[in-house]
Amino acid sequence: MVSKSSQIVITGIGATTPLGNSFNAIGDALQAGRSGIDWCDIGTFSRQQEHVVAQVQSVNLTMEKAVISPSWRIDKSSRLEQFAIVPAAHALADAGIQTSSCTFEQKNRIGFIAGIGAEQLKDWERDFLDGGHDVFYANRQPSLVHRAAQILDIHGPAATVAAACASSGYAIALGKTWLETGLVDACVVGGCDVLSPTALAAFHNLRALSRRDDNPKKASRPFDQDRDGFVMGEGGVFFVLERSDSALSRQSKIHGVLAGVGMSSDATHMVTPCSDPVQASRAITEALADARLSPADVDYINAHAASTPVGDAAEAGAIRDAFGAAAMKIPTSSTKSMSGHLISGAAAFEALACLVAIQRNIIPPTINLDTPDEDCLLRHVPHHSISLPVRVTASNSFGFGGSNLCLILKEAA
Amino acid sequence: MNHSPSLPADFSALCQIDSCATVCAHLSEVQALAREKHAYGSHSLPTRFLRHADEQTVIGVRSILKAMATDTLENSDISNDAVIAATCLAGQPAAARTMIGLRDKGPVAVTPHIVPQCSLHSVASAASVGFGMHGPNFGVGGGIHAVSEGLLLAVTLAPMLAITSPSARIWLICTGWDQQPSLEPNGEVNNDPLCRGLTLLLKPTPSHSFDNARPQIRIISQQDSYSRGHYPADTPLKELYERLENRTRTTVAITNSCVIEITPPKLSPKVHKSNETVFQKEAP
């Protein structure tokens, strides 16, 4: 087990998102309240050429050659592979871990947990759209996290986890347990997702998506009384987690501390969040307890709030329940108003947004929040970011199947 | 990073196995199984709860019910338990039918159930929702490493669960096909493969409680394993399923130097139906 004085810290960040492909670019977009949502062509069979989505415009190909296998051909890989491998490689490089100079034993001590909710479905769909027949036979091949680990030349334990829209948050939380138990010395954690015609149609038919097609940049409006659904996004965000003693001995820069995690389940419905906030609130309370912090210690809450009528109100109730009187004092925003909903990658993106808040001492806004819904009473930050000291943040994520997750991130000492 | 061996000397991750059950059924039988009543004791699923569920969810739920039947803690409170479901290539027939519908009829033909019911989280979520378990629920694997990933994440979740919910246990469900369903271009299935489900009910256990004779799973260095049966990280569920039915200690690799060692309960197999085997603990 890890020494009690050691914390779990973030030493590497990599991102491929609709708001940019670097920590600074994403931070600039969040600070400026810039939306990454627009009309985009997402592929064939959709009968509608373009959809309102948050699409990744480019992938940062400035690869760190010391981190990634030269045999990997990015032009031959799927978008899902790109959204996993490229940000994971950047996170390793940012952490100063060059696997080419690691010993065999050191590579064995680097783990990899990816939150990817429907990898096979996306792979089958991509092949099917290209005229292939994989979905009819489902050939057995290693999943993406194992292929990515091989390409990144890391040999520790690897796993894919899925908790729907909280998937990458679960990956981060479980990476913390791997480090705390001493299973690994470093762990690449995060998640990714891609826009797909099947998922878009399925969410549309669930009536979960916004139908505000006339003005894409106004479509995602969490907590607003006129919200009518979320906007699908895509991308990948990965971090390198380490124990603080290990990071300090390597003289790594520390972006922030993963101070606490909390996980729970509503256990009421496969799709709809529970109107009783008790379980979502429990995830927040457990995360605060894990971080040994009280509600009043939190300077910013990054809400899951995807802009759905039921989900946003349920979350506001959970925040009020967990934070008590502090709920109306802590600035709260949903960055999905700008990024769209990255589905499996959303929790990791929002953890990154918390690190932006900590490092820049700003609260990113909820853009399009013109008239806050009475059922979503919180201390909102509408339209524009504000400057405030930010030392401790809480980031909520919720998913289909009633999964609840809260991450507490704080500034490095 | 340190230069220690792949596991530190003081590393410990251990769970006691409180129950173990296996279930299998052919694809042609799954629909009928989904319509059956799913109940054991005070635990039951709502009527028609599995009507949109993937085949692996149906088998996974059946294996949970069978594990409940042999739980060493009878009538235990499961409301804070965690659920981890390690599935391999689930949702394939539904995915094929959905994509054919999307191609031929457009988005209107896409079932809204494909994401909530046929994704990697679906088996775990169905168990959590169906049986009212409020601990963490998540899916693991999805591909050929599903079994080893599920075992790994169950054992490593245990220390955290022991702190947040000391009485909670972990239901680890592993599901998969012996052979994948084979489909015609119109989405019709043209084979009748066997779907297997295995549930291990795990109790987080402190390392000082280690007893080599007790039913348990733990992570150890490969060199420390007592097991004669060693399987690679991509071992199919069928292998583990048969080893546990034969009550044989088994190790499954998680890296090139670490393994999960499974010491199954000393059991008396009790066959309820030809395709559903439940293990019961021998009387002390």
Interface residues (C-beta under 8 A of the other chain):
Chain A: M1 F45 S46 R47 Q48 I97 C102 T103 E105 Q106 N108 R109 I110 I116 G117 A118 E119 Q120 L121 W124 E125 F128 H133 V135 F136 Y137 A138 R140 Q141 P142 S143 H146 H155 G156 P157 A158 A159 T160 V161 A162 A163 A164 S167 Y170 L174 T177 W178 E180 T181 G182 L183 D185 A186 P197 T198 A199 L200 A201 A202 F203 H204 N205 L206 S246 R250 V261 G262 M263 S264 S265 D266 A267 T268 H269 M270 V271 Q279 R282 E286 A289 D290 G399 F400 G401 G402 S403
Chain B: M1 N2 H3 S4 P5 S6 L7 P8 D10 F11 S12 A13 V83 C88 L89 A90 G91 Q92 A95 A96 T98 M99 L102 R103 G106 P107 V108 V110 T111 P112 H113 I114 V115 P116 Q117 C118 S119 L120 H121 S122 A124 S125 A126 S128 V129 F131 G132 M133 H134 G135 P136 N137 F138 G139 V140 G141 G142 G143 I144 H145 E149 L152 L153 T156 L157 P159 M160 I163 T164 Q180 P181 S182 L183 E184 P185 I219 D234 I254 T255 N256 S257 C258
